[in-house]
Amino acid sequence: MEIWWNVGESFRVFAAARPLDDIVNELEADPEMPAWAILHRPEAGNRLYAFRPEELFAYRAMVDSSGSQPAVDALQLHETGSSPELQPGQPESDLTAPTVAQQPSALRVIRLDADGQPEVVGDMVGWDGEIAPPFEDFFPARAAAAPDLAPDLGPSLGIDEPPAPPPAPPPPAPHPAPELPADIDVVLSGEAPKKMGVGKKATIDIRLETSEGATPLPVALTGVAIQTRSDVVATLSVDATKVSIDGPYQLRLAPPGPGAPSLGEFTVSGRVAGATTIDVLFQQGASDLGSLSFPVTITASRPRTARQSAQAVAQPPNPGDEDYMVLQIIEFPFGDGLVFAYSVSSDALRLDHAPFQSKPFGALADSGGSATRGYVDGIYQRIETQVLETYDDFQVFDIKLRAISTDMSDQLFDPAFVRAVWDHRDQVRGIKVYSREPHIPWELVRLRHPDTGEVDDRYLCEYGLLRNLGGTLRPRTIGRGDWAYVVGEYPNGTQKALGEDAAYLASALPGHGIQPTKIAALEKDVLLALEAGAFDVLHIACHGESDQAQIDDARLIIGDRQTVRHGTQPIAIDALTVQQTAKLAQRGPLVFLNACQSGREGQSLTRLGGWPAAFWTAGAGAFVGTSWSVYEKPATAFAAAFYDALLNGATLGFATTTARAAAKQLGDASWLAYLVYGDPQARMG
């Protein structure tokens, strides 16, 4: 048995001594109906009972005179039917599943916070005990229930639905509704507040409607073509350290009819004061339709009511999207840590935004950054302590990586997700990861089957994994006319000289009619070039350096110099300065950061910190970088294969797969370090 934690779902607590009618009527009248109704029995040792509101509605409708009775009597809330409680820090393995369940509440778990109050409700998954009356009354056959009152929860809990009564005679046939065409043009629009308060709820409104006669919200995505056979899915993406999602993170919007828009809203609240962005990504199946990005200021005081428009990007679906598995990852705070909620779409696997969820991570949050930092630091501690000087060192490092990769599968992925993809994973031609979480090296994961222990022989990066940092889209055309490059120069010998990347660029690009511009390896020249952004491709080859105590302060060492007072000093640029000063959005260039080993005595791997986020935020259309610094020969092999493929018309996804394979042939683990951000269907044009 496992527990599915319904993170982000709201609840209300009611005294179980109140009449069932009062509870149901109050729920129905609530404009923001909670996902859960928790009934409290203080006289029975403060026992709690978690129900879906729909279950209470259905029970009252099916059981005569139950509404006038106190809920404790109407629902037969015995002590054995209460929802097990999980204390802060208590392992899930301490819980004992019931052998017999009389109410759905017996199959729910309530996690309590430090004050002993309910925090989140979980469902028992894989429970195989015995169902006893009156359980069936909560799940009447749909034919006998009021519309939409009885959710179809039986199969997920292993419950057999009671037999449906004989069908009633069919009503007279109504006039047939006009059929919608196979494809329709729609408008997607949204609106959000400019400011929101800490701990105060705010809404983000979403509207999907046909183009003809559209009355969209302030900023709209127009000219979007969708199919009428499946829903459009809107996914919310937030920085979980700054914003809480107070409800579902995805909305399914039915294809609209003329004059019949599909509407929805997300509910969020601020966690800490500061500036952030909230993204909404629209998809149909595995295809991206467009995105909205809302800049929001979170204030400690109550903000004035003011709505704003979004930055909107639309794009047509690409047939190549059908070959990809889309993995959307949302962080939810959970006690002192978090859980990852996954939405998975794949035509090959027949998954349409299927929900999965990781195990809870405990005690990972800190005030200085992402709640995943503790887990990620543990991964890199095992990587970075490996000294690489001999062939045996490389073999040991490879063994360590394989151990890390399978442990990541166990820790990060829902076993149900691994089971869902295992038998058909060879049909996956690529993986698109959408995540605000920039630290976890998803490329390193190797799936391990939770039942058999079998380990996949491929890392996820070998399935053609590319990333998107958040929910904003990047262009599908990469310019090819203007190339610029920076190669580190170290006249004072503080770093090993680099030259292979520059030699490749100088020899290969002229054959394609391209004359690259060299940027001097000086801090001022590099920063001014980034501020101007007058290039389609920027290649940086240099050494990397980081302080393990402040990993996000990693620097790129582009040179060295002699000073009068301080002797030989490095010439370096840092991620924060680049993020704040670079202006890359107008051209959306491809930025390739090839950061090599420092060459110092006793070489060890060095993590490169927040460079993907820095260039992505500055407006790069695509970004290639590394999780740690790599060796020069495999780095140049990756770059050469990557650029050759792009220049010959390949997509960004295909070029990435080709480059990883080329670097892998050199025999060390540098090929596993590469991260690629952008649209897999992007091409040079």
Residue, then its C-alpha position, 0 to 999 in steps of 0.5 A: m500500500e502507498i499513500w497519494w498525498n493530495v497536495g494543494e487541495s483545500f479542506r474545511v473541518f466540521a464538527a461531526a455532531r452537526p446535522l448532515d444537512d447543515i454540512v452539505n448545505e454549507l458546502e454547496a453554498d461555498p463559492e470556493m468549495p473545498a476538495w475535502a470535508i474533514l469531520h471532527r469528533p472531539e468526544a472520541g479522542n479528537r478523531l478525524y474523518a476525511f470525505r470528498p464533498e461529493e461523497l456526502f452529497a451522494y450519501r444524503a441523496m441515497v439514504d433516506s432521512s440521513g440529512s436530518q441526523p447528526a453526521v456522526d450518526a447518519l454516516q455511522l462514524h465508528e472509531t474504526g472508520s476514522s482517518p489515520e493521522l500522520q504526525p510531523g516527521q513520522p514515517e508512512s511505514d508506521l501506518t497500518a491499513p484497515t482490513v475492513a472499511q465501512q466509510p471512505s474516510a477509513l482509506r484516507v490519511i491526514r497529515l498533521d502540522a506541528d500544531g496538530q492541525p490537518e495539513v494535507v489529505g492522502d489516499m491509500v493506493g493499492w489497498d486490498g481489504e474488505i468493503a462493508p456496509p454502508f460504504e457502498d452508499f457513498f458510491p451509488a450507480r450513476a443511473a440512480a444518482a443526481p447528476d455529477l454527485a457520485p464520483d467514479l472512485g471504485p476502480s482506483l480503490g479496488i471496489d466493485e460498483p453495485p450493479a446498475p438498475p435496468p435502463a429506463p426507456p430512452p427519452p424522445a430524441p432531441h434535435p441534434a446539436p451541430e457537430l464541431p469541425a475536427d479543428i477549430d481556431v480559438v483564443l486563449s486568454g488570461e488575467a492576474p493581479k499585479k500584486m498579491g499579499v503574503g498568505k492572501k489568496a489571489t485568482i488567475d482567470i483563464r478563458l478558452e473560446t472560439s475565435e469567432g465572436a471572442t471576448p477575451l480577457p485583457v491579453a490573448l493568444t490568438g490564431v491557435a488551432i486545436q482539435t475538438r477530440s480532446d481537452v486543452v490542459a492549462t498548467l500552472s507553474v510557480d516558484a514554490t519558495k515564493v508562491s503556494i498553489d491553493g488548489p489544482y495546478q492543472l485545469r482541463l478546458a473542453p473545446p469551446g462551442p460558438g458562444a460557449p467559452s470554457l472558463g477556469e481559474f487558479t488560486v494561489s497565495g504569496r509565501v514571502a515578499g518579493a518579485t516573481t513570475i507565474d506562468v500558465l502553459f496551454q497544451q493539447g496532448a503532448s503539443d504546446l499551444g502557448s503560454l502566459s507569463f504574469p509578473v507579480t509582486i508579493t507584499a507583506s501588507r494588503p495590496r491594492t486591487a489591480r489586475q494586469s495582463a500577461q506576456a503571451v506567446a503562441q505557437p502552432p502544434n508540431p507533428g513531431d511533438e507526438d513522439y515526445m513524452v512531456l513531463q511537467i513537474i510541480e513543487f508543492p511545500f509539504g511540512d518542512g520539505l516538499v513533494f513533486a507532482y508530475s503530469v505525464s503526456s505521451d501518445a505512445l504511452r497513451l497518457d494524457h496529463a496523467p497525474f503522479q506524485s513523488k514521496p515526500f522530502g523531509a526537512l529540505a527547505d531553507s530560507g536561502g533557496s529551493a526546497t530541493r537544495g538538501y537533496v541535490d547537495g547530497i547528489y553532488q557531494r558524492i559526485e564532486t569528491q571523486v578525484l579523476e586522475t587515473y583510468d581506475d578513477f574514471q571507472v569508480f566514478d562511473i559506478k558512482l553515477r550508476a548508483i546515484s541514477t537508480d537511487m534518484s529513480d527510487q526517490l523522485f518518481d512515483p512507482a506507478f509512473v515507472r510501471a506506466v512507462w516501463d513496458h513501452r519506454d522504447q517507444v519514447r523518442g524524446i522527453k520534454v521536462y517542464s520544471r521551475e526546479p533548476h537543480i536536480p539533474w534529471e538527465l542522470v536518472r535511470l528507471r528502476h522497476p519498483d517490483t522486479g528491481e530491474v534497472d533500465d540500461r539507459y539514462l533519461c538523457e539517452y531518451g533525448l531529454l530537453r528542458n524548459l525552465g518553467g512554463t514559458l515557450r521558446p522560439r522554434t527558429i534559431g538564427r544562424g547568421d551572427w555567431a560570437y564566441v569567447v575562449g578563455e585566455y590565461p597568459n599567467g598560467t593560472q588555468k590550462a589553455l583552451g583551444e579546441d573549441a575555437a579551432y572547430l569554430a574557425s574551421a567549420l563555420p566558414g564552410h557554412g558561410i558564417q564568419p564568427t566574431k571573437i569577443a575578447a576574454l575581458e570582463k567588460d567586453v563580455l558583459l557589454a556584448l551580453e548587454a547588446g545581445a547582437f548575436d544568434v549564437l554565443h559560444i563560451a569556452c572557459h574554466g569554471e569555479s565554485d564555492q561549495a558553501q555558496i554554489d549559486d555564486a559559481r563563476l566563469i573564469i575567462g582569463d587572468r591578469q597581473t595586478v600591482r597590489h594583489g598579484t595574479q587575479p582571475i578575470a571572471i563573470d558571475a551568474l547574477t550579473v549576467q542575469q540582471t544585465a544581459k538583454l537577449a530576449q529580442r533575438g532569443p539566441l542559442v547560448f552554449l556554455n562549455a565550461c571545462q576542468s580547471g586543470r589544477e593538481g588533484q582534479s575534481l568535478t566542480r558544479l557550475g551553479g545557476w547558469p541555466a537560470a541566468f541565461w534563460t531569465a535574460g532571454a536566451g532562446a536555447f541554452v546548452g550547459t553542464s551540471w559540472s565542469v567537463y574535460e576539453k576533448p569530450a566537450t569539443a566532441f559534443a559541441a562539434a556534433f551538436y553544431d554540425a547537426l544544427l547547421n545541416g538542418a536537424t532539430l534541437g532535440f536530434a542535435t542533442t541526442t547526436a552530440r551526447a552519443a559523440a561525446k560518450q564514445l570518448g569513454d568518460a562521464s562528461w557526456l552525462a553532464y550536458l543540460v539542454y534547454g529549449d524547444p526540441q523542434a527548434r531549427m536553425g533558419 
